[in-house]
């Protein structure tokens, strides 16, 4: 089980500023980030049941649930962690924000 540091540790996860987004909006943002970085991004619906699909960012992937519904903060952070991204990168804010997802 992974411990989350509370305090000044660089692994402190602060999701107060994470605005919930829909699955479609998340896919669009990740595709835009992939184009800017030259990383292949694709969505494959054959690996998901119903409205689920598998979103690839380079060689990493995550499962996107219903693309029309909102993704909560916890699930959003878990999906970004699976893709090796941070909320800062997704929002285009860079490293100047205090959002971090690294483990201790």
Secondary structure as the mmCIF struct_conf table of DSSP 4:
data_model
#
loop_
_struct_conf.conf_type_id
_struct_conf.id
_struct_conf.beg_label_comp_id
_struct_conf.beg_label_asym_id
_struct_conf.beg_label_seq_id
_struct_conf.end_label_comp_id
_struct_conf.end_label_asym_id
_struct_conf.end_label_seq_id
BEND BEND1 UNK A 7 UNK A 8
TURN_TY1_P TURN_TY1_P1 UNK A 10 UNK A 11
TURN_TY1_P TURN_TY1_P2 UNK A 16 UNK A 17
STRN STRN1 UNK A 21 UNK A 22
HELX_RH_AL_P HELX_RH_AL_P1 UNK A 23 UNK A 37
TURN_TY1_P TURN_TY1_P3 UNK A 38 UNK A 38
STRN STRN2 UNK A 41 UNK A 44
BEND BEND2 UNK A 45 UNK A 45
TURN_TY1_P TURN_TY1_P4 UNK A 46 UNK A 47
BEND BEND3 UNK A 48 UNK A 49
TURN_TY1_P TURN_TY1_P5 UNK A 50 UNK A 51
STRN STRN3 UNK A 53 UNK A 57
TURN_TY1_P TURN_TY1_P6 UNK A 58 UNK A 59
STRN STRN4 UNK A 60 UNK A 64
TURN_TY1_P TURN_TY1_P7 UNK A 67 UNK A 68
BEND BEND4 UNK A 69 UNK A 69
STRN STRN5 UNK A 70 UNK A 71
HELX_LH_PP_P HELX_LH_PP_P1 UNK A 72 UNK A 72
HELX_RH_AL_P HELX_RH_AL_P2 UNK A 73 UNK A 83
TURN_TY1_P TURN_TY1_P8 UNK A 84 UNK A 84
HELX_RH_AL_P HELX_RH_AL_P3 UNK A 87 UNK A 91
TURN_TY1_P TURN_TY1_P9 UNK A 92 UNK A 92
HELX_RH_3T_P HELX_RH_3T_P1 UNK A 94 UNK A 96
BEND BEND5 UNK A 97 UNK A 98
#
